[in-house]
Amino acid sequence: MRRIVSITFICFIGHLLQAECNNGEIELWDNCYGIDATYELDLSDQGLSGSIPNEISQLSNLMFLNLSNNNLEGSIPQEIVYMETLLGFDLSHNSLTGSIPEDLGNLTNLMAMDLSHNQLSGTFPSSVGNMTGLVECAVNHNQLTGVLPIELGQLLFLAEFYANDNQFTGIIPEAMCESGISFSNPLNFNIEGNSFCPPYPDCIEPFTGQQQIVECIGVYELFDSLYYAQEIIELDLSNTGLTGNISSNIGNFTNLVSIDLSQNELTGPIPSEIGNLEDLGYLNLSQNELTGPIPSEIGNLNNLTELKLYVNSLSGRLPSSLGNLANLEYFNVFNNQITGRIPTEVGSMTGLTKFYIHQNQFYGSIPDELFDLTGLVHLYMNDNDLTGEISANIVNLQNLDRLRLQSNNLYGYLPEEICSMNLDWDDQSNFNISDNNLCPELPYCIDGNQGEQNTSNCTNVSIDTSFSLYEYKIDKAYPNPFNPSITILYTLSNDVLVEGSIFDISGKRVKTIFKEKQNAGKKMARWNGKSQDGTIMSAGIYYFRLSTGSQLKTIKLLMVK
């Protein structure tokens, strides 16, 4: 480091020794210096020995101090932190010991400091971050230990930094990249000869020089690089050309809160050790070539809010342990080869707002528990092999603005209640049920946007002519008048898709009791006197209508109070 001061004014008595100093003066190394008058003090190369006296702090207006290239010993006096007028000091090339004063950051006006070539030990004080005007800093060739403070990133004017040939360890703070250092110039930046652990900040990595990383505790190899497990909080290696498997060592990074390994060429399974990362809130392994099942241990990640596994080759079933992820808001396994039924445990993922499982190989019916997730905004289950009917409980999803069920094998009737939802029925990007086996008549809100439907299994609606018309009939309703409920007996001549509904005297539908395929024979239905939304109806005349597509039968009901 260049000489930081050039003397323009000095109250230096030199060889004019006095028996004692006058009032307003202090004695330093057998010379007297005016407390108020001394602004610059250069005693470099003077053969000084002993320790730096505490009294030096009494030079209340001192701006520049140079004691370099002497034989000074002992520690840096703590009192130096009170010399708030200092703009620069040079204590280099001595034999100073002890630690750097913890409160050195009190010197908020400091622009340059040189402590190099001494025997200082201890850590680099974090208070240095208060020296926001610091331009030059040299602590090289000492015995300093510990990590570099993250507060170094606050020194936006720092142009020269030398910490080489010490015993520093740990991770170099990424924040250092915010400083004004020209890292590529060795005349401005040098940290070699320490034990700094990877990963190194991008701005510094090519200029780290020789580091003794074998001394790093908790360093693990991931993707041909070494990472200091205890210090890593976020791991973002997205779109960096990574290949190979995800190492099981990732389970040692227990401080991680975020992992992004997306858009690479990673292969092999997701290691079960990932379940050790209990603080993890974000996991993105999407757009790779991962195979095998999703490990059940992923259910240990109770703090997870986003899980992105889309566009891989994952297989197997969704683990039931996903039900433990009550804080999960975003779940996406789109475009994999996952199979099996949708686990009922998804109903416990109460924080879900977006659920994407499309373009996989799921089969079976949609579990009713899914419709308990009232916070859902997006529900994509298209392009699977789902079967069964869509439950009327789907109307619980009143916050839903995107529903995609196309390209499955869903059958039966859509419940009329679906029209109470706030979907844009006319926009196929928001609502799509095409390419299923749904039967007409579809709810009025969907009419015109049902797409292609395979209705071949809906032909049972047609009348079997081997039976007389009277064999489709309502046999009896009792008790009639009724309060609070009534039972209706009816007969079907063959297996048929049938609807039983209650209408009021004006012809308005009050409630659909059933709408389903039923076997031939004598049947029974019950009405509890309530509307579709559970409201108790008033006394009066109502009608039960039995509809089989081509046949329509009705019976009058009388509710009394």
Buried (B, 14 or more C-beta within 10 A) or exposed (E): BEEBBEEEEBBBBEEEEEEEBEEEBBBBBEBBBBBEEBBBBBBBEEEBEEBBBEBBBBBEBBBBBBBBBBEBBBBBBBBBBBBEBBBBBBBBBBEBBBBBBBBBBBBEBBBBBBBBBBEBBBBBBBBBBBBBBBBBBBBBBBEBBEBBBBBBBBBEBBBBBBBBBBBBBBBBBBBBBBBEBEBEEEEBBBBBBBBBBBBBBEBBEEBBBEBEBEEBEBBBEBBEEBBBBBBBEEBEBBEEEBEEBBBEBBBBBBBBBBBBBBBBEBBBBBBBBBBBBEBBBBBBBBBBEBBBBBBBBBBBBEBBBBBBBBBBBBBBBBBBBBBBBEBBBBBBBBBBEBBBBBBEBBBBBBBBBBBBBBBBEBBEBBBBBBBBBEBBBBBBBBBBEBBBBBBBBBBBBEBBBBBBBBBBBBBBBBBBBBBEBEBEBEEBEBBBBBBBBBBBEBBEBBEEBBBEBEEEEBEBBEBEEEEEEEBBBBEEBEEBEBEEEBBBBBBBBBEBBBBBBBBBEEEEEBBBBEBEBBEBEEBEBEBEBBEBEEEEBEEEEBBBBBBBBEBEBEBEBBBEE
